[in-house]
Amino acid sequence: MTRRLALLTTMLVLALPAAASAQSSAFGPLPQAPAPTATPTASTTTVDDGSTGRTLLFGIGGVLIVGFLVMGWFIMRDARAAIPEAELAGGLRDAGPHRHKMQAKAKARKKTHAQKAARKAHRKR
């Protein structure tokens, strides 16, 4: 019932056009221009050209840089506080699935070192 009443009210409001008084006749007479007002004379001799000074711009830039540095410092401090001590002390990554590859590389290095030592031992001097 409420939806029907809202729909009916909306349709009635949209169906009745509201005429604007300024748009009653497109070809009617133009309104009179307002009377010109006297311009006041300036009593001071300061001239403002609307430009911002270089020192003010450098000051604003410096404040922004300091602000960003302070925000970054607070973010880093909060991030470090959120990490447990155990993760900070040790490596962040376990060897896990890479353990076999690391062991194979270590074995190959050891074998290469042994071969190099054997060649060195059998050289003619």
C-alpha positions in Angstrom: 0.0 0.0 0.0 2.8 2.4 0.9 4.6 1.7 -2.4 1.4 2.4 -4.4 0.9 5.7 -2.5 4.5 6.7 -3.2 4.3 5.8 -6.8 1.0 7.6 -7.2 2.4 10.8 -5.6 5.5 10.7 -7.7 3.5 10.3 -10.9 1.2 13.3 -9.9 4.2 15.5 -9.2 5.8 14.6 -12.5 2.6 14.9 -14.5 2.0 18.6 -13.4 4.5 20.9 -15.1 5.8 23.7 -13.0 6.2 26.8 -15.1 9.1 29.0 -14.4 8.4 32.7 -14.3 11.6 33.6 -16.2 10.7 31.2 -19.0 7.1 32.3 -19.6 7.9 34.0 -22.9 11.0 33.6 -24.9 10.3 36.7 -27.0 9.3 39.1 -24.2 11.2 42.3 -23.4 14.6 42.0 -21.8 15.0 43.0 -18.2 16.7 46.4 -17.4 20.4 46.3 -16.7 21.3 47.2 -13.1 22.6 50.7 -12.5 26.4 50.9 -12.5 27.9 51.3 -9.1 30.7 53.7 -8.3 34.1 52.0 -7.9 35.8 52.8 -4.6 39.2 54.4 -4.8 42.0 52.5 -3.2 43.5 54.3 -0.2 46.5 52.1 0.1 49.2 51.7 -2.5 49.9 47.9 -2.1 49.7 46.0 -5.2 48.8 42.2 -5.1 49.6 40.5 -8.3 48.1 37.2 -7.1 51.4 35.2 -7.3 52.8 33.1 -4.5 56.3 33.9 -3.4 59.2 31.4 -4.0 60.1 31.2 -0.3 56.5 30.3 0.6 56.4 27.5 -2.0 59.7 26.1 -0.7 58.4 26.3 2.9 55.3 24.4 1.9 57.4 21.8 0.1 59.7 21.4 3.1 56.8 20.9 5.4 55.3 18.3 3.1 58.6 16.4 2.9 59.0 16.4 6.6 55.4 15.3 7.0 55.9 12.4 4.7 59.1 11.3 6.5 57.3 11.4 9.8 54.4 9.4 8.5 56.8 6.8 7.0 58.7 6.6 10.3 55.5 5.9 12.2 54.4 3.3 9.6 57.8 1.5 9.8 57.7 1.6 13.6 54.2 0.1 13.7 55.1 -2.6 11.1 58.2 -3.6 13.2 56.1 -3.8 16.3 53.6 -6.1 14.6 56.3 -8.7 13.6 57.1 -11.2 16.3 60.7 -11.3 17.6 61.3 -14.9 16.3 60.8 -13.8 12.8 63.1 -10.8 13.1 65.9 -12.8 14.6 65.9 -15.6 12.0 65.5 -15.8 8.3 62.1 -14.9 6.9 62.0 -18.0 4.7 62.5 -21.6 5.4 64.5 -23.8 3.0 61.4 -26.1 2.7 61.0 -27.2 -0.9 64.4 -25.8 -1.9 66.3 -27.9 0.5 67.1 -30.6 -2.1 68.3 -28.1 -4.6 70.5 -26.4 -2.0 72.0 -29.7 -0.9 72.7 -30.7 -4.5 74.5 -27.4 -5.1 76.6 -27.9 -2.0 77.5 -31.4 -3.0 78.5 -30.2 -6.5 80.7 -27.4 -5.0 82.4 -29.9 -2.7 83.1 -32.3 -5.6 84.5 -29.5 -7.7 86.7 -28.3 -4.9 88.0 -31.9 -4.4 88.7 -32.2 -8.1 90.6 -28.9 -8.2 92.6 -30.0 -5.1 93.5 -33.3 -6.8 94.7 -31.6 -10.0 96.7 -29.2 -7.9 98.3 -32.1 -6.0 99.4 -34.0 -9.2 101.0 -31.0 -11.0 104.6 -31.1 -12.0 106.7 -28.7 -10.2 
